[in-house]
């Protein structure tokens, strides 16, 4: 919850989850959880700093939405690297986003 920001509101989010709280909601809803992992682990420090600064300065949130071309290319490379690590079976201990795959039982 401490990462909650105006970006969540503009995306229509209602809440943020931890791995454990999302697992509980999925299982309570009658789904079988097949996979759950955090995403954006490697960029998490930047996200956390941006969200904290964004609470006092609206311009920080706008910078997160529209980084310059060079910064965007670096962030994209980091994200692609993280996706490759995930495909190799790496499970991240934290991140700004959760990914879950489930099946109705």
Secondary structure, DSSP 4 states (H G I P E B T S, - for coil): -TT--HHHHHTT------HHHHHHHHHHTTEEEEEEEEE--TTHHHHHHHHHHHTT-HHHHHHHHS--HHHHHHHHHHHHHHHHHHHTT---S--SEEEEEEEE-
